[in-house]
Amino acid sequence: MQAAILPERAVLRISGDDARHFLQNLVTNDIEKLPSGEARFAALLTPQGKILFDFFVIVRGNEFLLDAPKASAAELTKRLRFYKLRAKVDIDETNFTVAVVFDGQQKPHFDIAFTDPRHKQLGTRIVLPPAEAENNLRTAGLALVDAGEWQKHRIALGIPEGGKDFVYGDTFPHEADMDQLGGVDFRKGCFIGQEVVSRMQHKTVVRTRVVPVAFDGAPPAQGAEVKIGERAAGTFGSSIDGRGLAKLRLDRVEDGLKANETLSAGGITLSLVKPDWAKFPFPGESA
């Protein structure tokens, strides 16, 4: 089995008597009855319902670990402390490292390991001390590969990643496909931004989403404008080996495809690839 250490990830610790209740009232997923050793994909939103931070919430006994992007870990810690008020909660950054095992069917045995809840083929994520990470992974019989191999696997499955495929603070959970990937529980109680997210779920058609695309040759630049014909249709995200992700206005793309217009970014032709997890109307299906 292959494993990659993910240097772009950090781990926060939430502990204290009120830790579970504290997180339950803030994040998009339901962790009230989440058992020890399991995890949920979730986000902390603005009051307007846009994603500020996304992460995995891992239960470890009476404490919670957040597997989050390292670039925003300090700001996430600060924001959580802002919401702490009088709650009996301690919020700290740790020095843990995150690794992922993304091939093979067996779950490796580590003290802190959880199945990625977004997609069954994303494998197992592992939290472990950095000084021992490489040795412990190899001792477990895992072949270490570069983190780029993990990114290639993620992109091939069409799984968006914040900061690469969508902009934090300017993207709704539906636009980042969190509704499709188990990141929002629409039956739980209140959380920050819930009213807007619930309204999008029940009353509107989501016009913008991050979706997979394919191309030949060199990729468009990350952040390049995507066009359908001559009209703006979105933004190109991360890519590797002929596959990428793009945040697109699906209604514009649908109309353009019906008119036989070309989807492109930076002069490079793109073709849509419907992921196996998508349950929403996909452009081109009705053409």
C-alpha positions as CSV (number, residue, x, y, z in Angstrom):
1,M,0.0,0.0,0.0
2,Q,1.2,3.5,-0.8
3,A,1.3,6.3,1.8
4,A,2.1,10.0,1.5
5,I,3.0,12.6,4.2
6,L,1.0,15.7,3.7
7,P,3.1,18.7,4.6
8,E,0.2,21.1,3.8
9,R,-1.8,19.9,6.8
10,A,-1.8,20.8,10.4
11,V,-3.6,19.4,13.5
12,L,-5.5,21.3,16.2
13,R,-6.6,19.9,19.5
14,I,-10.0,20.8,21.1
15,S,-10.4,19.6,24.7
16,G,-12.3,20.3,27.8
17,D,-15.7,19.5,29.3
18,D,-17.6,21.5,26.7
19,A,-15.6,20.5,23.6
20,R,-18.2,18.4,21.9
21,H,-21.0,20.9,22.5
22,F,-18.8,23.8,21.5
23,L,-18.0,22.2,18.1
24,Q,-21.5,20.9,17.6
25,N,-22.9,24.5,17.7
26,L,-20.3,25.8,15.2
27,V,-19.6,23.4,12.4
28,T,-21.6,22.1,9.4
29,N,-21.6,18.4,10.4
30,D,-23.2,16.5,13.3
31,I,-20.6,15.4,15.8
32,E,-22.9,15.0,18.8
33,K,-22.8,11.2,18.6
34,L,-19.6,10.7,16.7
35,P,-17.8,7.7,18.3
36,S,-14.1,7.7,19.3
37,G,-11.8,6.9,16.4
38,E,-14.1,8.2,13.7
39,A,-14.2,11.5,11.8
40,R,-16.5,13.9,10.0
41,F,-15.7,16.3,7.2
42,A,-17.0,19.7,8.2
43,A,-16.5,23.5,7.8
44,L,-16.8,26.7,9.8
45,L,-18.8,29.2,7.9
46,T,-19.4,33.0,7.9
47,P,-22.8,34.1,9.1
48,Q,-23.6,34.5,5.3
49,G,-22.9,30.8,4.8
50,K,-19.6,30.9,3.0
51,I,-16.6,28.6,3.9
52,L,-14.0,30.2,6.1
53,F,-12.3,26.9,7.0
54,D,-12.8,23.2,6.2
55,F,-11.3,20.3,8.1
56,F,-11.8,16.8,9.5
57,V,-13.1,16.5,13.0
58,I,-11.6,13.4,14.7
59,V,-12.8,12.1,18.0
60,R,-10.1,10.8,20.3
61,G,-11.5,9.8,23.7
62,N,-12.7,13.0,25.3
63,E,-10.9,15.4,22.9
64,F,-11.2,16.3,19.3
65,L,-8.5,16.7,16.7
66,L,-9.0,18.9,13.6
67,D,-7.0,17.9,10.5
68,A,-6.9,21.3,8.7
69,P,-4.9,23.2,6.1
70,K,-1.6,24.4,7.6
71,A,-1.8,27.8,5.9
72,S,-4.9,28.7,7.8
73,A,-4.3,26.8,11.1
74,A,-3.3,29.9,13.1
75,E,-6.3,31.8,11.9
76,L,-8.6,28.9,12.6
77,T,-7.3,28.7,16.1
78,K,-7.8,32.4,16.6
79,R,-11.4,32.2,15.2
80,L,-12.3,29.2,17.5
81,R,-11.0,31.0,20.5
82,F,-13.1,34.0,19.5
83,Y,-16.2,31.8,19.8
84,K,-15.1,30.2,23.0
85,L,-16.6,32.8,25.3
86,R,-17.1,31.1,28.7
87,A,-17.1,27.5,27.4
88,K,-14.8,25.1,29.2
89,V,-12.6,24.5,26.2
90,D,-8.9,24.5,25.4
91,I,-7.9,25.1,21.8
92,D,-4.3,24.4,20.8
93,E,-2.1,23.7,17.7
94,T,-0.2,20.5,17.9
95,N,3.0,19.3,16.2
96,F,1.3,16.2,14.7
97,T,1.8,15.2,11.1
98,V,-0.9,14.0,8.7
99,A,-0.3,11.1,6.3
100,V,-2.7,9.3,3.9
101,V,-2.8,5.7,2.7
102,F,-4.7,5.8,-0.6
103,D,-4.5,2.4,-2.2
104,G,-5.3,-1.0,-0.9
105,Q,-8.4,-2.2,0.9
106,Q,-7.0,-2.8,4.4
107,K,-7.1,0.0,7.1
108,P,-3.6,0.3,8.6
109,H,-3.2,0.0,12.3
110,F,-2.2,3.3,13.9
111,D,-3.3,5.0,17.2
112,I,-5.0,7.8,15.2
113,A,-6.3,6.6,11.8
114,F,-9.7,7.3,10.2
115,T,-11.3,6.5,6.9
116,D,-11.7,9.6,4.8
117,P,-15.4,10.3,5.0
118,R,-15.7,12.1,1.6
119,H,-15.1,9.1,-0.7
120,K,-14.4,5.5,-0.2
121,Q,-11.4,5.6,-2.6
122,L,-9.7,8.4,-0.7
123,G,-8.4,5.8,1.8
124,T,-7.2,6.3,5.4
125,R,-5.8,9.4,7.0
126,I,-3.3,9.0,9.8
127,V,-2.2,11.5,12.5
128,L,1.2,10.8,14.1
129,P,4.3,12.5,15.6
130,P,6.5,14.0,12.8
131,A,9.8,12.7,14.1
132,E,8.6,9.1,13.8
133,A,6.3,9.5,10.8
134,E,8.4,8.1,8.0
135,N,9.8,5.2,10.1
136,N,6.4,4.3,11.5
137,L,4.8,4.3,8.0
138,R,7.6,2.1,6.6
139,T,7.5,-0.3,9.6
140,A,3.8,-0.7,8.9
141,G,4.7,-2.0,5.4
142,L,3.7,1.1,3.5
143,A,5.6,2.4,0.5
144,L,6.2,6.2,0.9
145,V,5.5,8.3,-2.2
146,D,5.5,12.0,-2.8
147,A,2.5,14.1,-1.8
148,G,2.1,14.9,-5.5
149,E,0.8,11.3,-6.0
150,W,-1.9,11.9,-3.5
151,Q,-2.9,15.1,-5.3
152,K,-3.1,13.2,-8.5
153,H,-5.3,10.7,-6.9
154,R,-7.6,13.4,-5.4
155,I,-7.9,15.3,-8.6
156,A,-8.7,12.1,-10.6
157,L,-11.6,11.5,-8.2
158,G,-12.8,15.1,-8.6
159,I,-12.5,16.0,-5.0
160,P,-12.0,19.8,-4.5
161,E,-9.5,21.3,-2.1
162,G,-9.8,24.7,-0.5
163,G,-7.2,27.3,-1.6
164,K,-6.6,25.4,-4.8
165,D,-10.0,24.8,-6.3
166,F,-12.1,27.4,-4.5
167,V,-11.5,30.5,-2.5
168,Y,-12.1,30.5,1.2
169,G,-14.5,33.3,2.3
170,D,-16.1,33.4,-1.1
171,T,-17.5,30.0,-1.6
172,F,-20.7,28.3,-0.4
173,P,-20.5,24.6,0.8
174,H,-22.7,23.6,-2.2
175,E,-20.3,25.3,-4.6
176,A,-17.4,23.3,-3.1
177,D,-19.5,20.1,-3.3
178,M,-19.6,19.6,0.5
179,D,-23.3,18.6,0.2
180,Q,-22.2,15.8,-2.1
181,L,-19.2,14.7,-0.1
182,G,-20.7,14.4,3.4
183,G,-19.6,17.7,4.7
184,V,-23.0,19.1,5.7
185,D,-25.7,17.5,7.9
186,F,-28.9,19.2,7.0
187,R,-30.8,17.5,9.8
188,K,-28.7,18.7,12.7
189,G,-29.4,21.8,14.8
190,C,-28.1,25.3,14.3
191,F,-24.6,26.1,13.1
192,I,-23.1,29.3,11.9
193,G,-24.5,30.1,8.4
194,Q,-27.0,27.3,8.6
195,E,-30.0,29.4,7.4
196,V,-28.4,30.3,4.1
197,V,-27.0,26.8,3.5
198,S,-30.4,25.2,4.3
199,R,-32.1,27.6,1.9
200,M,-29.7,26.6,-0.9
201,Q,-30.4,23.0,-0.2
202,H,-34.2,23.2,-0.3
203,K,-35.2,26.2,-2.4
204,T,-32.6,27.0,-5.0
205,V,-30.7,25.4,-7.9
206,V,-27.0,25.6,-7.3
207,R,-25.6,27.3,-10.4
208,T,-21.9,27.1,-9.5
209,R,-19.9,24.1,-8.5
210,V,-16.4,22.7,-8.6
211,V,-16.3,19.9,-11.2
212,P,-13.6,17.7,-12.8
213,V,-12.3,18.5,-16.3
214,A,-9.8,16.8,-18.7
215,F,-7.4,18.4,-21.2
216,D,-4.5,17.4,-23.5
217,G,-0.9,18.6,-23.0
218,A,0.2,21.4,-20.7
219,P,-2.4,22.5,-18.1
220,P,-3.9,26.0,-17.9
221,A,-2.5,28.1,-15.1
222,Q,-4.2,27.7,-11.7
223,G,-6.6,30.6,-11.4
224,A,-7.0,31.0,-15.2
225,E,-10.4,32.2,-16.4
226,V,-12.6,29.4,-17.9
227,K,-14.7,30.4,-20.9
228,I,-17.6,28.7,-22.7
229,G,-17.3,30.1,-26.2
230,E,-16.4,33.8,-25.5
231,R,-18.4,34.0,-22.2
232,A,-16.8,33.8,-18.7
233,A,-17.8,30.5,-17.1
234,G,-15.5,30.1,-14.0
235,T,-12.0,29.6,-12.8
236,F,-9.5,26.8,-13.3
237,G,-8.1,25.1,-10.2
238,S,-5.6,22.4,-9.5
239,S,-4.4,19.9,-12.1
240,I,-2.0,17.1,-12.9
241,D,-1.4,14.8,-15.8
242,G,-4.3,15.8,-18.0
243,R,-6.9,16.1,-15.2
244,G,-8.0,19.1,-13.3
245,L,-10.8,20.8,-11.4
246,A,-12.7,24.0,-12.2
247,K,-15.3,26.1,-10.4
248,L,-17.9,26.7,-13.1
249,R,-21.2,28.3,-13.7
250,L,-23.0,25.1,-14.7
251,D,-26.0,26.9,-16.3
252,R,-23.7,28.9,-18.6
253,V,-21.7,25.7,-19.5
254,E,-24.9,23.8,-20.2
255,D,-26.2,26.5,-22.5
256,G,-22.8,26.7,-24.3
257,L,-22.6,23.0,-24.9
258,K,-26.1,23.0,-26.4
259,A,-24.8,25.7,-28.8
260,N,-21.8,23.6,-29.6
261,E,-19.4,26.1,-28.0
262,T,-16.0,25.1,-26.6
263,L,-15.1,25.0,-23.0
264,S,-11.5,26.4,-22.5
265,A,-9.0,28.0,-20.2
266,G,-6.0,29.9,-21.3
267,G,-6.7,28.8,-24.9
268,I,-6.7,25.1,-23.8
269,T,-9.7,23.0,-24.6
270,L,-11.4,21.4,-21.6
271,S,-13.9,18.6,-21.4
272,L,-16.1,17.8,-18.5
273,V,-15.8,14.5,-16.6
274,K,-18.7,13.6,-14.4
275,P,-17.5,12.1,-11.0
276,D,-19.1,9.1,-9.6
277,W,-20.3,11.0,-6.5
278,A,-22.2,13.7,-8.3
279,K,-26.0,13.6,-7.7
280,F,-26.8,17.0,-9.3
281,P,-27.7,17.6,-13.0
282,F,-24.5,17.6,-14.9
283,P,-23.9,19.9,-18.0
284,G,-24.2,18.0,-21.2
285,E,-26.4,15.2,-19.9
286,S,-29.6,16.6,-21.4
287,A,-27.9,17.6,-24.7
